[in-house]
Amino acid sequence: MAVSGDQAFLRAVTRFERGLAKVLSLALTLVLVVSTVQLLLSLGVDLLDLQVNWAGEGLISLLDQILVILIALEVLQNLTAYLREHAVQIELVLVTALTAVARKVIVMPPGMHKDPGQLMALAVAVLALAVAYWLVRQSHVSRLHPRTEPTTGSQGLDPLPPPDAGGGA
């Protein structure tokens, strides 16, 4: 009897998780639509203003806003992948984290006093995430293409010529 009770509880928790992921996906979709509209409106106004310095702070601000929207879009992809696969896709999570750390590096204003400790921490984070992503990709590739056959292109054919039977010249 306890086993069936545990199964019912686990089903209820799974339903709750999926429902919450759906609600979060809808909320994030709404936020993405609103933030994209706000970005486009702000960009339109800034393009008409000749005082905006597009070679400096204006461009960095625009990139920052675009990268934030991209990160939110990646989080939405994480949620939809969870709903599709019933599991967290670590590769997507790593790409999202890598994008977030890269954003910090990209939008650092020029001339800003950069703390060497902060720069080292960002460098270590980028390196760690890149290595983790590479390891996950390698594990996926090795699972998709197991090496069960010889690597030569000839199937069943001996790549070496037959020994000379006539003692040849």
C-alpha positions in Angstrom: 0.0 0.0 0.0 2.8 2.4 0.8 4.3 1.9 -2.7 1.0 3.0 -4.4 0.9 6.0 -2.0 4.5 7.0 -3.0 3.6 6.6 -6.7 0.6 8.9 -6.3 2.7 11.4 -4.4 5.4 11.4 -7.1 2.8 11.8 -9.8 1.3 14.8 -8.0 4.8 16.4 -7.6 5.5 15.7 -11.3 2.2 17.4 -12.3 3.0 20.3 -10.1 6.5 20.7 -11.6 5.1 20.6 -15.2 2.3 23.0 -14.3 4.8 25.4 -12.7 7.1 25.2 -15.8 4.1 26.0 -18.0 3.2 29.0 -15.9 6.8 30.2 -15.8 7.1 29.7 -19.6 3.9 31.9 -20.2 5.2 34.6 -17.8 8.6 34.6 -19.4 7.0 34.8 -22.9 5.0 37.8 -21.9 8.1 39.5 -20.4 10.1 38.7 -23.6 7.4 40.3 -25.8 7.1 43.4 -23.6 10.8 43.8 -23.3 11.4 43.4 -27.0 8.7 46.0 -27.8 10.3 48.4 -25.2 13.7 47.8 -26.8 12.4 48.5 -30.3 10.6 51.7 -29.2 13.7 52.9 -27.2 15.9 52.1 -30.2 13.6 54.0 -32.5 13.7 57.1 -30.2 17.5 56.9 -29.8 18.0 56.6 -33.6 16.2 59.8 -34.1 18.2 61.5 -31.4 21.5 62.7 -32.9 23.0 63.2 -29.4 23.3 59.4 -28.8 26.8 58.2 -29.1 26.5 54.9 -31.0 30.2 54.3 -31.0 30.4 54.3 -27.2 27.9 54.0 -24.4 24.9 53.9 -26.7 26.1 50.8 -28.5 27.1 49.1 -25.2 23.7 49.9 -23.7 22.0 48.4 -26.8 24.1 45.3 -26.7 23.4 44.9 -23.0 19.6 45.1 -23.6 19.8 42.6 -26.5 22.0 40.2 -24.5 19.6 40.3 -21.6 16.7 39.4 -23.9 18.7 36.6 -25.5 19.5 35.2 -22.0 15.8 35.3 -21.1 15.1 33.6 -24.5 17.6 30.9 -23.6 15.9 30.4 -20.2 12.6 30.0 -22.0 14.2 27.4 -24.2 15.4 25.6 -21.0 11.8 25.6 -19.8 10.4 24.3 -23.0 13.1 21.6 -23.3 12.2 20.6 -19.7 8.5 20.3 -20.7 9.5 18.3 -23.8 12.1 15.9 -22.4 11.0 15.8 -18.7 14.6 16.5 -17.7 16.8 19.5 -17.4 19.1 19.9 -20.5 22.5 20.6 -19.0 23.9 21.7 -22.4 21.3 24.5 -22.6 21.9 25.5 -19.1 25.6 25.8 -19.8 25.0 27.8 -22.9 22.8 30.2 -21.0 25.3 30.6 -18.2 28.1 31.2 -20.8 26.0 33.8 -22.5 25.3 35.5 -19.1 29.0 35.6 -18.2 30.0 36.7 -21.7 27.5 39.6 -21.4 29.3 40.8 -18.3 32.6 40.9 -20.3 31.0 42.5 -23.4 29.2 45.3 -21.7 32.0 46.5 -19.4 32.1 50.1 -20.3 35.4 51.2 -21.8 37.6 53.2 -19.4 35.8 51.8 -16.3 38.2 50.8 -13.5 38.4 47.1 -13.8 39.1 45.2 -10.7 41.8 42.6 -11.5 40.1 40.1 -9.1 36.8 40.6 -10.9 38.4 40.1 -14.3 40.1 36.9 -13.1 36.9 35.6 -11.7 35.1 36.3 -15.0 38.0 34.6 -16.9 37.8 31.5 -14.7 34.0 31.4 -15.0 34.2 31.6 -18.8 36.9 28.9 -18.9 35.1 26.6 -16.5 31.8 26.9 -18.4 33.5 26.4 -21.8 35.2 23.3 -20.5 32.0 22.0 -19.0 30.1 22.6 -22.2 32.9 20.9 -24.3 32.8 17.9 -21.9 29.0 17.6 -22.2 29.2 17.9 -26.0 31.9 15.2 -26.1 29.8 12.9 -24.0 26.8 13.4 -26.4 29.0 12.8 -29.5 30.5 9.6 -28.1 27.0 8.3 -27.2 25.6 9.1 -30.7 28.6 7.6 -32.6 30.0 4.6 -30.7 33.1 3.1 -32.4 32.0 -0.4 -33.1 33.5 -0.8 -36.6 37.0 -0.4 -38.0 37.8 3.2 -39.0 38.8 2.2 -42.5 36.5 2.9 -45.4 36.7 -0.6 -46.8 34.0 -2.8 -45.5 35.4 -6.3 -45.2 38.2 -5.6 -47.7 41.8 -5.9 -46.7 43.5 -2.5 -47.2 46.8 -4.3 -48.0 47.5 -5.9 -51.4 47.6 -9.7 -51.4 51.1 -11.2 -51.0 52.9 -11.7 -54.3 52.3 -15.4 -55.2 54.6 -15.6 -58.2 57.7 -14.3 -56.5 57.5 -11.3 -59.0 60.0 -8.8 -60.0 
